[in-house]
Amino acid sequence: MSEGGYAVAEVTARELEDSAEEFGGLLAETVHGGASVGFLAPLRPDEAAAWWRTLGPDLAAGRLVLWTARDRGDGRLAGTVQLRPAATANGRHRGEVAKLMVHPADRGHRLAGRLLAALGIRTLVLDTEAGSPAERLYERAGWTRVGSVPDFAADPAGTLRPTTIFFKSLAHQQAGEDR
C-alpha cells in the first residue's frame, strides 16, 4: 500500500471492459490464494478476464453494481465487491453480496470492511466457505449467521465444502445517519 491509502469507487460497464485484464489478474490471484469465490484452481488470468467481461451487460442494466478499492499511490486494483440488488418490487431494499476480494498483498488494511460499507443497501445477504478467514471476517464485522449448507460449493482445489449464510441489516444504521 502506498502512503495515500485506498480509494473506493463504483465502476461502470465501460471501466470494467477497459480493465478486464486487471480484474482477471485479481480474481486469478485470489483463487490461487485459496479463496472460494466460485472458481477452481488453476485459473488463468485470461480466463478470469473473460468471465469479468460477461458481467458488462448486467452492470450496464443495473442488475449488478461493482465497487473497487484502488491504491491511491499507483492506481493498482486492490479489491472488489459486487452487489446484485433484488429484482422484485418488494425486495428493493435488499441485495446479494458477491465476489468480495482483496489482493493478498493488500490484506490487513480494512479494505473488505470499506468495500462492504460502500454497498449502501438496507439488507445484505451472502454466503462464504465455512471455516474460512472470510467467515471470521463477517463474524467480526457483525453479520448474523443464518446457518450452513453442507457440500455447497467446491473450493479452488475442487473439494466440496460447506458454506455459511449470513445477513446484515443496515436499516438501523441508516436511520441513525439520517437524523
N, CA, C and O of each residue as an XYZ file, in Angstrom:
716
protein
N       0.851     -1.183      0.000
C       0.000      0.000      0.000
C       0.882      1.226      0.000
O       1.917      1.259      0.665
N       0.471      2.232     -0.744
C       1.195      3.487     -0.746
C       0.795      4.295      0.471
O      -0.130      3.924      1.194
N       1.477      5.380      0.696
C       1.175      6.252      1.829
C      -0.213      6.867      1.727
O      -0.809      7.223      2.744
N      -0.737      6.995      0.508
C      -2.024      7.652      0.309
C      -3.229      6.804      0.622
O      -4.343      7.328      0.629
N      -3.069      5.513      0.884
C      -4.197      4.649      1.194
C      -4.913      4.155     -0.039
O      -4.304      3.931     -1.085
N      -6.229      3.987      0.100
C      -7.042      3.400     -0.954
C      -8.249      4.273     -1.245
O      -8.754      4.970     -0.364
N      -8.702      4.228     -2.476
C      -9.926      4.910     -2.887
C     -10.940      3.861     -3.302
O     -10.629      2.975     -4.098
N     -12.157      3.956     -2.766
C     -13.245      3.038     -3.107
C     -14.203      3.785     -4.028
O     -14.630      4.900     -3.726
N     -14.536      3.155     -5.159
C     -15.409      3.807     -6.131
C     -16.249      2.780     -6.881
O     -15.843      1.631     -7.057
N     -17.426      3.216     -7.317
C     -18.280      2.380     -8.158
C     -17.707      2.353     -9.572
O     -17.118      3.330    -10.033
N     -17.887      1.227    -10.250
C     -17.315      1.009    -11.573
C     -18.432      0.930    -12.612
O     -19.478      0.329    -12.365
N     -18.205      1.534    -13.765
C     -19.162      1.449    -14.875
C     -18.825      0.241    -15.744
O     -17.746     -0.343    -15.636
N     -19.773     -0.120    -16.609
C     -19.544     -1.238    -17.531
C     -18.351     -0.935    -18.438
O     -17.567     -1.835    -18.740
N     -18.205      0.291    -18.869
C     -17.082      0.673    -19.739
C     -15.753      0.539    -18.994
O     -14.775      0.033    -19.545
N     -15.723      0.990    -17.751
C     -14.493      0.869    -16.950
C     -14.126     -0.594    -16.737
O     -12.950     -0.954    -16.770
N     -15.141     -1.441    -16.518
C     -14.871     -2.869    -16.354
C     -14.282     -3.446    -17.637
O     -13.289     -4.171    -17.590
N     -14.875     -3.136    -18.764
C     -14.364     -3.633    -20.045
C     -12.923     -3.179    -20.268
O     -12.077     -3.964    -20.697
N     -12.653     -1.919    -19.979
C     -11.314     -1.373    -20.200
C     -10.273     -1.975    -19.267
O      -9.086     -1.987    -19.593
N     -10.704     -2.476    -18.103
C      -9.775     -3.006    -17.100
C      -9.949     -4.498    -16.850
O      -9.497     -5.007    -15.825
N     -10.597     -5.206    -17.772
C     -10.920     -6.626    -17.543
C      -9.678     -7.460    -17.243
O      -9.748     -8.374    -16.422
N      -8.551     -7.177    -17.879
C      -7.335     -7.952    -17.614
C      -6.870     -7.753    -16.176
O      -6.428     -8.699    -15.523
N      -6.971     -6.524    -15.690
C      -6.578     -6.236    -14.304
C      -7.510     -6.956    -13.324
O      -7.057     -7.530    -12.333
N      -8.803     -6.919    -13.606
C      -9.769     -7.638    -12.770
C      -9.495     -9.139    -12.815
O      -9.579     -9.825    -11.797
N      -9.164     -9.641    -14.010
C      -8.841    -11.057    -14.155
C      -7.626    -11.443    -13.345
O      -7.599    -12.519    -12.748
N      -6.625    -10.591    -13.312
C      -5.434    -10.867    -12.502
C      -5.768    -10.953    -11.026
O      -5.268    -11.833    -10.325
N      -6.618    -10.038    -10.541
C      -7.021    -10.078     -9.136
C      -7.784    -11.359     -8.825
O      -7.525    -12.009     -7.813
N      -8.731    -11.723     -9.701
C      -9.513    -12.937     -9.468
C      -8.617    -14.177     -9.474
O      -8.736    -15.028     -8.593
N      -7.733    -14.284    -10.447
C      -6.837    -15.446    -10.520
C      -5.944    -15.524     -9.281
O      -5.741    -16.607     -8.733
N      -5.422    -14.409     -8.847
C      -4.565    -14.382     -7.654
C      -5.351    -14.770     -6.402
O      -4.838    -15.472     -5.530
N      -6.596    -14.309     -6.322
C      -7.448    -14.634     -5.170
C      -7.738    -16.133     -5.125
O      -7.658    -16.750     -4.063
N      -8.072    -16.715     -6.266
C      -8.335    -18.158     -6.335
C      -7.053    -18.931     -6.029
O      -7.077    -19.911     -5.284
N      -5.945    -18.492     -6.600
C      -4.652    -19.140     -6.338
C      -4.324    -19.117     -4.840
O      -3.700    -20.043     -4.321
N      -4.751    -18.054     -4.154
C      -4.524    -17.936     -2.717
C      -5.460    -18.775     -1.868
O      -5.351    -18.775     -0.641
N      -6.393    -19.503     -2.514
C      -7.259    -20.416     -1.776
C      -8.658    -19.910     -1.495
O      -9.436    -20.614     -0.852
N      -9.011    -18.719     -1.950
C     -10.349    -18.194     -1.673
C     -11.400    -18.930     -2.495
O     -11.205    -19.204     -3.679
N     -12.503    -19.240     -1.851
C     -13.614    -19.915     -2.509
C     -14.579    -18.848     -3.020
O     -15.490    -18.425     -2.308
N     -14.365    -18.423     -4.263
C     -15.198    -17.387     -4.860
C     -15.860    -17.867     -6.153
O     -16.189    -17.070     -7.031
N     -16.046    -19.183     -6.252
C     -16.792    -19.737     -7.369
C     -15.961    -20.304     -8.508
O     -16.519    -20.683     -9.537
N     -14.662    -20.372     -8.357
C     -13.789    -20.859     -9.419
C     -12.851    -21.931     -8.881
O     -12.542    -21.969     -7.690
N     -12.405    -22.797     -9.780
C     -11.461    -23.846     -9.416
C     -10.058    -23.448     -9.861
O      -9.881    -22.790    -10.886
N      -9.071    -23.854     -9.079
C      -7.672    -23.634     -9.440
C      -7.212    -24.787    -10.322
O      -7.709    -25.904    -10.172
N      -6.305    -24.555    -11.210
C      -5.723    -23.249    -11.510
C      -6.652    -22.439    -12.409
O      -7.320    -22.989    -13.285
N      -6.687    -21.148    -12.186
C      -7.478    -20.235    -13.006
C      -6.512    -19.270    -13.677
O      -5.789    -18.526    -13.014
N      -6.515    -19.296    -14.998
C      -5.624    -18.403    -15.737
C      -6.205    -16.989    -15.748
O      -7.423    -16.824    -15.827
N      -5.353    -15.976    -15.670
C      -5.846    -14.594    -15.708
C      -6.695    -14.278    -16.942
O      -7.654    -13.513    -16.839
N      -6.367    -14.847    -18.101
C      -7.160    -14.567    -19.303
C      -8.562    -15.176    -19.193
O      -9.536    -14.589    -19.666
N      -8.661    -16.363    -18.562
C      -9.981    -16.968    -18.323
C     -10.787    -16.100    -17.359
O     -11.984    -15.882    -17.547
N     -10.110    -15.615    -16.331
C     -10.776    -14.763    -15.345
C     -11.226    -13.447    -15.981
O     -12.323    -12.966    -15.696
N     -10.396    -12.868    -16.831
C     -10.761    -11.618    -17.514
C     -11.984    -11.837    -18.408
O     -12.862    -10.978    -18.486
N     -12.037    -12.986    -19.080
C     -13.191    -13.293    -19.924
C     -14.462    -13.371    -19.088
O     -15.520    -12.917    -19.523
N     -14.366    -13.943    -17.891
C     -15.531    -14.002    -17.005
C     -15.977    -12.602    -16.615
O     -17.172    -12.306    -16.642
N     -15.041    -11.739    -16.255
C     -15.397    -10.372    -15.885
C     -16.146     -9.691    -17.026
O     -17.116     -8.970    -16.793
N     -15.700     -9.920    -18.250
C     -16.351     -9.275    -19.396
C     -17.811     -9.703    -19.536
O     -18.625     -8.935    -20.047
N     -18.157    -10.911    -19.093
C     -19.553    -11.361    -19.185
C     -20.469    -10.550    -18.273
O     -21.688    -10.583    -18.445
N     -19.911     -9.825    -17.312
C     -20.724     -9.057    -16.366
C     -21.150     -7.701    -16.914
O     -22.032     -7.055    -16.349
N     -20.536     -7.269    -18.003
C     -20.824     -5.948    -18.553
C     -22.295     -5.654    -18.782
O     -22.765     -4.600    -18.354
N     -23.053     -6.541    -19.442
C     -24.477     -6.251    -19.671
C     -25.277     -6.080    -18.377
O     -26.117     -5.185    -18.285
N     -25.024     -6.927    -17.380
C     -25.733     -6.782    -16.106
C     -25.341     -5.480    -15.411
O     -26.185     -4.818    -14.808
N     -24.083     -5.121    -15.493
C     -23.607     -3.875    -14.897
C     -24.276     -2.678    -15.589
O     -24.757     -1.762    -14.921
N     -24.305     -2.689    -16.910
C     -24.913     -1.594    -17.670
C     -26.412     -1.473    -17.402
O     -26.958     -0.370    -17.402
N     -27.075     -2.607    -17.175
C     -28.526     -2.612    -16.956
C     -28.925     -2.370    -15.500
O     -30.114     -2.256    -15.201
N     -27.953     -2.289    -14.591
C     -28.273     -2.068    -13.183
C     -28.635     -3.324    -12.417
O     -29.065     -3.240    -11.266
N     -28.470     -4.486    -13.029
C     -28.734     -5.748    -12.327
C     -27.552     -6.158    -11.457
O     -27.643     -7.108    -10.680
N     -26.456     -5.443    -11.593
C     -25.232     -5.688    -10.845
C     -24.576     -4.344    -10.590
O     -24.575     -3.466    -11.452
N     -24.016     -4.192     -9.395
C     -23.247     -2.999     -9.060
C     -21.884     -3.489     -8.589
O     -21.790     -4.470     -7.851
N     -20.834     -2.807     -9.015
C     -19.464     -3.224     -8.733
C     -18.678     -2.053     -8.169
O     -18.717     -0.946     -8.706
N     -17.963     -2.312     -7.079
C     -17.075     -1.320     -6.484
C     -15.658     -1.867     -6.484
O     -15.434     -3.077     -6.435
N     -14.714     -0.949     -6.541
C     -13.308     -1.319     -6.435
C     -12.649     -0.512     -5.332
O     -13.108      0.563     -4.948
N     -11.559     -1.072     -4.841
C     -10.622     -0.329     -3.997
C      -9.329     -0.271     -4.785
O      -8.801     -1.303     -5.200
N      -8.820      0.928     -4.991
C      -7.565      1.117     -5.723
C      -6.570      1.854     -4.840
O      -6.925      2.745     -4.068
N      -5.315      1.450     -4.981
C      -4.233      2.107     -4.268
C      -4.145      3.549     -4.766
O      -4.019      3.783     -5.969
N      -4.209      4.501     -3.862
C      -4.158      5.916     -4.262
C      -2.806      6.301     -4.856
O      -2.714      7.251     -5.634
N      -1.772      5.573     -4.496
C      -0.444      5.909     -4.987
C      -0.223      5.515     -6.431
O       0.223      6.328     -7.240
N      -0.533      4.260     -6.762
C      -0.231      3.775     -8.114
C      -1.475      3.363     -8.911
O      -1.353      2.932    -10.058
N      -2.665      3.490     -8.322
C      -3.902      3.161     -9.028
C      -4.173      1.682     -9.185
O      -5.143      1.295     -9.836
N      -3.321      0.842     -8.591
C      -3.444     -0.607     -8.720
C      -4.734     -1.098     -8.073
O      -5.135     -0.618     -7.012
N      -5.385     -2.077     -8.737
C      -6.603     -2.690     -8.215
C      -6.253     -3.536     -6.991
O      -5.470     -4.481     -7.081
N      -6.840     -3.185     -5.852
C      -6.542     -3.884     -4.605
C      -7.698     -4.757     -4.131
O      -7.485     -5.700     -3.370
N      -8.932     -4.453     -4.573
C     -10.070     -5.248     -4.133
C     -11.333     -4.895     -4.882
O     -11.419     -3.847     -5.522
N     -12.319     -5.782     -4.797
C     -13.621     -5.570     -5.426
C     -14.719     -6.171     -4.560
O     -14.471     -7.028     -3.713
N     -15.931     -5.702     -4.792
C     -17.129     -6.327     -4.251
C     -18.271     -6.048     -5.220
O     -18.321     -5.000     -5.865
N     -19.185     -7.009     -5.307
C     -20.348     -6.874     -6.180
C     -21.618     -6.930     -5.341
O     -21.661     -7.553     -4.280
N     -22.635     -6.273     -5.839
C     -23.959     -6.333     -5.236
C     -24.954     -6.633     -6.345
O     -24.977     -5.964     -7.378
N     -25.780     -7.656     -6.111
C     -26.884     -7.968     -7.022
C     -28.172     -7.556     -6.308
O     -28.698     -8.309     -5.488
N     -28.680     -6.356     -6.622
C     -29.915     -5.916     -5.965
C     -31.075     -6.851     -6.318
O     -31.140     -7.391     -7.423
N     -31.978     -7.031     -5.372
C     -33.166     -7.845     -5.629
C     -33.972     -7.203     -6.749
O     -34.092     -5.979     -6.810
N     -34.521     -8.022     -7.629
C     -35.243     -7.521     -8.801
C     -36.724     -7.297     -8.540
O     -37.400     -6.663     -9.350
N     -37.236     -7.798     -7.438
C     -38.674     -7.695     -7.178
C     -39.014     -6.376     -6.493
O     -38.186     -5.797     -5.790
N     -40.240     -5.909     -6.706
C     -40.680     -4.634     -6.139
C     -40.636     -4.642     -4.614
O     -40.335     -3.621     -3.995
N     -40.932     -5.778     -4.013
C     -40.938     -5.823     -2.556
C     -39.565     -6.126     -1.962
O     -39.445     -6.304     -0.750
N     -38.528     -6.188     -2.799
C     -37.201     -6.512     -2.295
C     -36.137     -5.494     -2.649
O     -34.944     -5.786     -2.565
N     -36.550     -4.317     -3.038
C     -35.566     -3.322     -3.492
C     -34.663     -2.816     -2.380
O     -33.689     -2.113     -2.652
N     -34.958     -3.151     -1.160
C     -34.126     -2.738     -0.021
C     -33.024     -3.752      0.283
O     -32.231     -3.549      1.202
N     -32.972     -4.844     -0.486
C     -32.002     -5.888     -0.175
C     -31.217     -6.289     -1.426
O     -31.588     -5.971     -2.556
N     -30.132     -6.993     -1.176
C     -29.318     -7.457     -2.285
C     -28.364     -8.538     -1.835
O     -28.137     -8.729     -0.640
N     -27.808     -9.245     -2.804
C     -26.852    -10.305     -2.522
C     -25.436     -9.792     -2.773
O     -25.134     -9.253     -3.837
N     -24.592     -9.969     -1.788
C     -23.188     -9.590     -1.897
C     -22.451    -10.742     -2.581
O     -22.676    -11.909     -2.259
N     -21.575    -10.408     -3.522
C     -20.822    -11.440     -4.233
C     -19.392    -10.970     -4.486
O     -19.115     -9.774     -4.577
N     -18.506    -11.933     -4.596
C     -17.124    -11.724     -5.030
C     -16.405    -10.597     -4.286
O     -15.788     -9.727     -4.901
N     -16.493    -10.628     -2.957
C     -15.663     -9.721     -2.163
C     -14.250    -10.275     -2.197
O     -13.984    -11.357     -1.673
N     -13.344     -9.525     -2.819
C     -11.958     -9.980     -2.968
C     -11.008     -8.855     -2.607
O     -11.205     -7.707     -3.006
N      -9.976     -9.193     -1.849
C      -8.885     -8.263     -1.567
C      -7.597     -8.980     -1.937
O      -7.360    -10.113     -1.518
N      -6.770     -8.307     -2.727
C      -5.496     -8.897     -3.145
C      -4.690     -9.267     -1.905
O      -4.655     -8.498     -0.945
N      -4.042    -10.429     -1.908
C      -3.269    -10.849     -0.728
C      -2.280     -9.794     -0.226
O      -2.072     -9.677      0.982
N      -1.679     -9.041     -1.114
C      -0.710     -8.016     -0.697
C      -1.375     -6.834     -0.001
O      -0.694     -6.036      0.643
N      -2.702     -6.710     -0.123
C      -3.410     -5.566      0.449
C      -4.268     -5.927      1.649
O      -5.003     -5.082      2.161
N      -4.188     -7.151      2.096
C      -4.982     -7.569      3.254
C      -4.409     -6.959      4.531
O      -3.220     -6.650      4.615
N      -5.282     -6.794      5.518
C      -4.859     -6.218      6.781
C      -5.013     -4.705      6.845
O      -4.570     -4.076      7.806
N      -5.637     -4.114      5.827
C      -5.838     -2.659      5.797
C      -7.312     -2.281      5.871
O      -7.684     -1.153      5.545
N      -8.153     -3.221      6.299
C      -9.597     -2.997      6.449
C     -10.316     -2.692      5.129
O     -11.364     -2.046      5.117
N      -9.737     -3.168      4.021
C     -10.364     -2.923      2.717
C     -11.689     -3.648      2.573
O     -12.634     -3.092      2.014
N     -11.779     -4.874      3.065
C     -13.038     -5.623      2.943
C     -14.163     -4.850      3.621
O     -15.255     -4.738      3.064
N     -13.919     -4.327      4.791
C     -14.922     -3.540      5.501
C     -15.311     -2.280      4.751
O     -16.486     -1.917      4.711
N     -14.335     -1.612      4.158
C     -14.623     -0.399      3.393
C     -15.434     -0.725      2.149
O     -16.351      0.016      1.796
N     -15.104     -1.828      1.479
C     -15.872     -2.221      0.300
C     -17.311     -2.573      0.682
O     -18.248     -2.176     -0.011
N     -17.492     -3.305      1.763
C     -18.848     -3.655      2.200
C     -19.643     -2.406      2.586
O     -20.842     -2.327      2.317
N     -18.990     -1.442      3.207
C     -19.680     -0.213      3.601
C     -20.172      0.571      2.385
O     -21.137      1.328      2.488
N     -19.529      0.401      1.253
C     -19.916      1.128      0.039
C     -21.220      0.620     -0.557
O     -21.800      1.293     -1.409
N     -21.695     -0.539     -0.140
C     -22.855     -1.157     -0.783
C     -24.124     -0.330     -0.657
O     -24.926     -0.298     -1.590
N     -24.328      0.343      0.481
C     -25.432      1.279      0.613
C     -26.812      0.722      0.414
O     -27.639      1.370     -0.227
N     -27.097     -0.434      0.926
C     -28.420     -1.043      0.811
C     -28.808     -1.536      2.199
O     -27.925     -1.796      3.017
N     -30.090     -1.672      2.489
C     -30.544     -1.942      3.859
C     -30.278     -3.360      4.351
O     -29.811     -3.537      5.476
N     -30.561     -4.371      3.538
C     -30.416     -5.753      3.977
C     -29.510     -6.487      3.000
O     -29.796     -6.575      1.806
N     -28.422     -7.008      3.528
C     -27.424     -7.702      2.711
C     -27.417     -9.177      3.066
O     -27.559     -9.541      4.234
N     -27.251    -10.032      2.054
C     -27.167    -11.475      2.241
C     -25.936    -11.962      1.485
O     -25.641    -11.486      0.389
N     -25.225    -12.912      2.077
C     -24.080    -13.501      1.389
C     -23.830    -14.901      1.909
O     -24.329    -15.291      2.965
N     -23.044    -15.652      1.142
C     -22.576    -16.949      1.617
C     -21.073    -16.988      1.453
O     -20.510    -16.354      0.562
N     -20.429    -17.750      2.336
C     -18.979    -17.890      2.290
C     -18.592    -19.268      2.797
O     -19.356    -19.919      3.510
N     -17.411    -19.701      2.427
C     -16.954    -21.026      2.833
C     -16.857    -21.118      4.353
O     -16.208    -20.287      4.988
N     -17.503    -22.128      4.937
C     -17.460    -22.341      6.378
C     -16.024    -22.621      6.816
O     -15.305    -23.386      6.173
N     -15.618    -21.995      7.912
C     -14.285    -22.202      8.457
C     -13.191    -21.388      7.793
O     -12.020    -21.521      8.147
N     -13.554    -20.548      6.838
C     -12.555    -19.765      6.100
C     -12.248    -18.452      6.829
O     -12.993    -18.041      7.718
N     -11.152    -17.802      6.448
C     -10.883    -16.467      7.006
C     -12.025    -15.495      6.711
O     -12.307    -14.614      7.523
N     -12.686    -15.643      5.561
C     -13.808    -14.760      5.223
C     -14.943    -14.929      6.225
O     -15.574    -13.945      6.613
N     -15.212    -16.166      6.652
C     -16.275    -16.385      7.626
C     -15.965    -15.627      8.916
O     -16.855    -15.007      9.499
N     -14.719    -15.671      9.360
C     -14.327    -14.953     10.577
C     -14.437    -13.435     10.389
O     -14.807    -12.714     11.315
N     -14.114    -12.964      9.194
C     -14.238    -11.537      8.893
C     -15.685    -11.080      9.064
O     -15.936    -10.060      9.706
N     -16.632    -11.817      8.502
C     -18.035    -11.435      8.591
C     -18.535    -11.509     10.038
O     -19.310    -10.656     10.472
N     -18.104    -12.504     10.767
C     -18.495    -12.588     12.180
C     -18.006    -11.367     12.950
O     -18.765    -10.767     13.712
N     -16.733    -10.993     12.755
C     -16.166     -9.824     13.449
C     -16.863     -8.531     13.030
O     -16.960     -7.589     13.817
N     -17.346     -8.490     11.792
C     -17.987     -7.284     11.275
C     -19.471     -7.189     11.657
O     -20.164     -6.268     11.223
N     -19.954     -8.131     12.462
C     -21.314     -8.046     12.973
C     -22.393     -8.654     12.105
O     -23.574     -8.378     12.316
N     -22.021     -9.479     11.128
C     -23.017    -10.169     10.313
C     -23.669    -11.257     11.149
O     -23.031    -11.820     12.039
N     -24.936    -11.559     10.873
C     -25.685    -12.587     11.595
C     -25.674    -13.877     10.786
O     -26.037    -13.905      9.610
N     -25.245    -14.948     11.458
C     -25.199    -16.263     10.832
C     -26.618    -16.824     10.752
O     -27.325    -16.889     11.758
N     -27.029    -17.227      9.547
C     -28.338    -17.837      9.348
C     -28.237    -19.348      9.513
O     -29.102    -19.973     10.125
N     -27.183    -19.925      8.966
C     -26.986    -21.362      9.040
C     -25.927    -21.794      8.054
O     -25.263    -20.971      7.423
N     -25.781    -23.105      7.934
C     -24.801    -23.612      6.982
C     -25.425    -24.709      6.124
O     -26.399    -25.356      6.509
N     -24.831    -24.892      4.951
C     -25.284    -25.891      3.992
C     -24.093    -26.796      3.688
O     -23.061    -26.312      3.222
N     -24.215    -28.103      3.942
C     -23.081    -28.989      3.653
C     -22.844    -29.150      2.150
O     -23.778    -29.087      1.350
N     -21.597    -29.357      1.789
C     -21.223    -29.635      0.395
C     -21.846    -28.649     -0.601
O     -22.324    -29.051     -1.662
N     -21.837    -27.381     -0.257
C     -22.500    -26.360     -1.071
C     -21.705    -25.981     -2.309
O     -22.273    -25.824     -3.390
N     -20.388    -25.833     -2.157
C     -19.567    -25.392     -3.286
C     -18.181    -26.010     -3.185
O     -17.709    -26.357     -2.103
N     -17.554    -26.135     -4.321
C     -16.190    -26.666     -4.341
C     -15.202    -25.539     -4.067
O     -15.369    -24.422     -4.557
N     -14.173    -25.841     -3.281
C     -13.092    -24.878     -3.061
C     -12.200    -24.866     -4.306
O     -12.438    -25.639     -5.234
N     -11.181    -24.005     -4.345
C     -10.353    -23.938     -5.551
C      -9.710    -25.260     -5.952
O      -9.390    -25.456     -7.124
N      -9.514    -26.177     -4.994
C      -8.932    -27.482     -5.310
C      -9.974    -28.486     -5.800
O      -9.622    -29.590     -6.215
N     -11.268    -28.108     -5.754
C     -12.326    -28.983     -6.224
C     -13.002    -29.804     -5.145
O     -13.865    -30.628     -5.449
N     -12.628    -29.595     -3.886
C     -13.221    -30.329     -2.768
C     -14.518    -29.650     -2.333
O     -14.542    -28.442     -2.097
N     -15.594    -30.429     -2.228
C     -16.861    -29.863     -1.767
C     -16.730    -29.445     -0.315
O     -16.239    -30.199      0.525
N     -17.179    -28.227     -0.033
C     -17.076    -27.653      1.307
C     -18.434    -27.086      1.724
O     -19.254    -26.740      0.874
N     -18.667    -26.995      3.024
C     -19.896    -26.350      3.481
C     -19.793    -24.838      3.322
O     -18.699    -24.277      3.253
N     -20.947    -24.194      3.265
C     -20.980    -22.735      3.225
C     -21.814    -22.230      4.383
O     -22.732    -22.905      4.848
N     -21.486    -21.045      4.839
C     -22.257    -20.370      5.876
C     -22.977    -19.203      5.224
O     -22.390    -18.451      4.446
N     -24.250    -19.061      5.549
C     -25.053    -17.959      5.021
C     -25.192    -16.916      6.118
O     -25.516    -17.235      7.262
N     -24.943    -15.664      5.752
C     -25.022    -14.537      6.676
C     -25.975    -13.482      6.123
O     -26.249    -13.434      4.924
N     -26.476    -12.634      7.032
C     -27.177    -11.423      6.606
C     -26.759    -10.292      7.524
O     -26.277    -10.506      8.636
N     -26.957     -9.089      7.026
C     -26.709     -7.906      7.841
C     -27.762     -6.879      7.482
O     -27.960     -6.558      6.310
N     -28.438     -6.366      8.503
C     -29.434     -5.322      8.310
C     -28.799     -3.987      8.639
O     -28.297     -3.780      9.744
N     -28.822     -3.088      7.677
C     -28.243     -1.763      7.865
C     -29.314     -0.717      8.137
O     -29.003      0.472      8.219
N     -30.575     -1.136      8.278
C     -31.674     -0.187      8.440
C     -31.468      0.698      9.655
O     -31.664      1.911      9.578
N     -31.073      0.105     10.780
C     -30.902      0.910     11.993
C     -29.701      1.845     11.861
O     -29.728      2.949     12.404
N     -28.661      1.434     11.162
C     -27.504      2.293     10.939
C     -27.868      3.462     10.046
O     -27.483      4.600     10.315
N     -28.628      3.177      8.956
C     -29.022      4.241      8.036
C     -29.982      5.205      8.711
O     -29.904      6.412      8.483
N     -30.894      4.692      9.542
C     -31.837      5.566     10.238
C     -31.079      6.534     11.141
O     -31.419      7.714     11.215
N     -30.064      6.040     11.819
C     -29.255      6.897     12.688
C     -28.497      7.953     11.907
O     -28.298      9.062     12.404
N     -28.075      7.636     10.711
C     -27.335      8.592      9.875
C     -28.260      9.675      9.330
O     -27.816     10.789      9.053
N     -29.553      9.351      9.175
C     -30.481     10.324      8.601
C     -30.875     11.418      9.590
O     -31.390     12.462      9.189
N     -30.642     11.189     10.849
C     -31.064     12.182     11.858
C     -30.152     13.356     11.909
O     -30.370     14.273     12.701
